Amino acid sequence: MATNTLKAPKRMPSSTHEVIVMLEETHLVLGEVDTAPHSHELISYFSITKADEVRERIQCASIVIAPQAFITAESLGEAPYLKCVITPTAGTNHIDIEECRRRGIHVAKCAGSTSPAVAEHALSLYFAARRKTVLLQNELRTVGEDGKNSWKRHNSIAFKMQTANGHAPCSLEQEVAGIIGFGNIGKRLDVFCKALGMEVLVAERKKGIQPSEPSHRDYTRSRVPFEEVIESATVLFICCTFKEESRNMIDTPELSAMKPEAVIINLSRGGIMNNPAVIRALREKRISGVAVDVYDREPACTEEDSAFLADDTKDLNLTLSPHVGYFSTKTVLTMKSMVKEHIKNLVLGNYDNFES
């Protein structure tokens, strides 16, 4: 098993030898790698994420694999041999692309590697939020001084499943699913939600937010203005790419325009929503529920990392998972295959699928 102890390569990188450094084997165990005609050495660490630790461990690397560790000017240091940074994830928010480009370091991501599992996880979060699974479990486990939980006390607690406007929870055929972000995850959710009987609205980009990369838009799928989706959706799936201009894309005006039946499922990044505003909307019964797999600061533990983790939110219809939506057998196999393919292409001088 990989540890975090600093390791030195047997040989330094050269024109015929690669030193591959895996920073976080906690997320991906790479296994055998083909770098022919070059030789190579693979150095793996269990979990290296702090900037000074990253910097110390990549000074000998020609190739770095960084699932979540931040690759920035600070964490790069000199990195005199570094030719490439690869992330097995679909996003590069944790990698300073411009800094890498300035240094002539290629960057590769694994687009679509996580989308099957994340879309499935999104549905699990939806059902939990709509049916208030976490709240009901907490009710069952909370026993008062009278020796009874609320079910024993009231004979039925079905009323606790009501939406913010006092209605019974929506059935699938009543749901209007709004999808913000129509990449690999959004496209899968479109198929899944239709198969479940939901009406599906795919949102146009919010005004003022430009695509972060060349658009490969599917013009066979009609889009609905962002504001109309916000107003119409009873379940809102957020699975768009995060960038600074999309910070707080869901804020007080959007929350005020939503239906009281609405539940929000965030699979994007923590900063895509104004989370304190979301909590206020929940508490004031302007929306019915929220489920998230992403947080302002990760790993998340306390209110300092996410407003959702404050002590006074435990009575709200919040469903929280620790950024594990990607995790499945298929995802792991796909990530391994794509990372190995990127390494092989780098060695062969094929940069067609690299970011920089």
N, C-alpha and C positions, 0 to 999 in steps of 0.2 A: 504493500500500500504506500502511496506517495505521502511524504511528509512535507513540512515547510522549511526544513533545514537547508541552508544555502548549499548548492552543489556546483562544482566546477566541471566543465566538460573535459573529456580526455584529449580532445583536439579543438583548437579554435576554428571558427568558420574560415573557409577559403573558397576559391573559385570552383572547387570540386567537392567540398564538404559542407553540409548544413548542420547547424545546431538548432534544434527545435525545442522551444521552451513552452510547456503547457502550464499556465498559471493557476488553473482551477480545475483539478481533476475531480473535485466534488461535483462538478456539473457534467463532465465528459471524460471517459477513459478512452484514449485514442487507439491504443493497440499498435499493430504493425503498420508501417508507413513505407510507401515506395517512392524513393527519390532518385531512382536510376536515371541517368548514369552517375549521379552524385552519390557519395556515401553520406551517412547522417548519424546523428546521435539525438535521442529524445530524452529531455530532462523534464520530469513532471513534478509539480507541487500540488498539494492537496487544496489549499485555498490561500492565494496571495492576492490581496486587494489594496492594501495601503500603498500610497504613492512611493514612499521610500523603499518599501519591500519589493515593489514591482521594479523600480529603477535598479536596485541591487542585483536582481535576478535576471535581467534581460541584457545586461552589458555584454554577455557572451553569445547572445542569440542572433541568428540570421533570420529565423522565423519565430514569431510569438503567436500563441493561441490564447485569446483572452475572451472567455465567455461573458464576463461581466466586469472585470477589473478595468478601471479607467486608464486609458492610454492618452496621456496629455504631455505637454512640454515638460511638466514637472516630473512625471513618472517615467518618461523616456530617458532623461539624462542625456548622456552622450550617445549611447547605443551605436557604437561605431560600425558594427557588422550588420545591423538590422536591415533587412530587405522587405519584410512583409509582416503585417499583422492580420491575423484571421480570427473572426468571431464566428462560432457555430450558430449564433442567433440570427434572426432575420433583421435586426436593427443594429445601427452603429452609433447610437446616442452616447455610448460610453467611450467612443474613440474620436479624438480630435482629427478629423479628416484633413483639414487645412494644414495643420502642423505636420502631419505625415506627408502630405503632398509637397510641402515646402522642403522636407528633408529627402524626398525621393523614395519614401517608404510606401509600398503598395498596400492597399487595404482590401480585404475580401470579406463579405458576409455570406450567410447561407439562406438566401431568400426562400421563403416557403417551408423551411425545415420544421417549423413549429406549428404551422397553421392547422393541420388536422386536429391535433390535441387541444390547441387553444380554442378552436371553435366548439369542440365538444365540452370543454371546461366552461365555456361561456353559457352553454345550455344548462349545465348543472347549477351554475350560479343563478341563472334566471329562475329555475324551478324553486330553488331555495329561497330566493327573494320573494317571488310571487306567493309561495305557500307558507312563508314565514317559518321555515324549518328551524332555524337557530333560535328564534324567540320562543317557539313552542317547546323546544328541548329544554331551554332555560327555565320555562314555567314548570315543567315536570320535575326538574331537579331542585327547585326552590321550595323548601318546606318551611312553613312559618312556625311560630311558637306554639300554635295550636296543633302541631304535628301533621298539618295538611298542606298540600300544594294547591294551586288555584283550581285545578281540575276537580280534585276531591271536594273542594270548598263550594264550587259553583255547579258541579255535575256536568257542565260542558264549557269549554273555552273556545268553541268554534268562532265566537265573535272576535277573538283576538286576531283572526286571519283577515278581517275586513280591511278594505282599502282606506285611504286617507279620508274619503268622503263617506265612509260608513257602508259601502257596498260589499257584498261577498266577492271573493277574488275572481278575477277574470278567468274564463276557460280559454283554451288555446284558440278556438274559433273566434273569440272576441278580441284577441290581441292584434294590435297594429305594431309590428316590429319596425323600428327605425334603425337603420344601420349607418353609422358615421365611419367612413373608411371602407373602401371597396377593393382592397387588395386580396391576397389569398384567404385571409381569415374572413373578411366580409363576404366574399363570394361563397364560401362554404356555409356561412350563417344564412345567407339568402336561400340556399337550397334546403338547409335543415328546417328553417322556419316555415317555408312554404309547405314542406312535407308534413309538418305538424299541424297545418291548417291555418297558420297566421297570414294576415295581409302583410306584405313587406314593402317598405319605402326606403329606397337608397338615397341618401342625402347628397346634394351638391356640396362642394366645399363652402365653408362659411366665408362670407365676404372678407377680403383682406388677407386670406391665407392662401399662399401660392404653393404649388407642388414643389417638394424638395428635390425631385429628380425628374427627368423627362417622363411625360405622361404616356402610359400605355393603356389609356382608358378603353374600356369595352363599350363601344357605342351601341351595341345591341341591347344594353340594359338601360332603361329610362331612369332618369334621376329626378328628384324632387327638391325644390329649394330648401336650404338648410332650415330656415325659420318655420316652414310648413311641416317639416319632419318633427321638429321640436314640439310644435303645437298638437300634432296628430298622434304621436306615438304613445302607446301604453307600455311598451318596453323599448328602451333605448340601448342599443349595443354600441359602445365606443371602441373601435379597433383601428383607429387611424395612426399614422406615423406622428410622433411627437417632435415638435421643434419649438424654439423659443416663442415664435409669433403665435403659436397655438396654445400657449399657456393660458389657463383659465378660460378656455373656449366655452366651457359650460360654467356659467356664472349666474348671478342673481337674476338678470333679465331672462335668461333661458329657463331657469328654474321656475320663475314666476309665470312663464308662458305654458308650462307643461300641464298635462292633465293630472288631476289628483290620483288617478289610478296608476300613474307611471312608476315603473321601476327602472333604475339605471344600472347597467352592467359595464364596468370600465375594465378593459383589457389593454389599454394603450399605455399610458404612463401616469404616475400620480399627479403631475402638474397639469394635466389636461383639464382638470376640474378645479374650481375653487372649493376645496373640501370643507372649510368652515361654513361657507354659504350652503353647501349641500346638507350639512348637518342641521343648519337652521331650517331649511326647507322641510327636512324630515320631521323635526321637532314641532314645527308649526303646521304639520299635516298638509303641506302643499304638494308633496309627492308621497308615494307609498313605500318605497324601499330602495336600497342601494346595495350592490354587491361589487366588490373590487378584488383584483388580484395584483394590483400595483399601488405603490406608495410614494410619497414625496421623497423619502430617503430610505434606502434599503441597505441591509436588512432592517426591517421596521420592528419596533418594540414598544415605544411609548408615544405619548402625545407629541414629543419633540420630533418624531419621525413622521407622524401622520395624525391629523386631527381626529381620524376615525378611531384611534386607539386611546382617546381620552376616557377617563373613568366614567364620566357622565353620559357616555354614548351607549352603555350596555343595555339600556331599555329600548333602544331604537331598532328598527328593522334593518340591521346591517349584517351582511354576510361577507366574511373576510377570509381570503386564502393567501398564503405567503409566496406569491409570484411563482407558482408551480404549475400554471396552466399548460405550459409547454411539455410537461413530463409524461412520456409514454414510451413504450418499446419502439414504436415506429419512429418517433422523434429522434431517439438516441441513435438508431441505425442510420437514419437520414443524415443527421449531423456528422457522424463519423465518415460516411461516404463522401459528403460534400467537402468537408475539411481536407480529407485525403486527396480529393480531386483538385482542390485549390493548390495544395502543396505541389502536386505533380505538375500542374500547369505553370506554376511559378518557376520550377526547375527547368521546364521546357521553353520558357520565355513566352508563354501564351497568357496575355493579360486582359483578354476580352471581357472576363467577368469580374474584374477588379474595380473597386471604387476609385482608386487613384493610382 
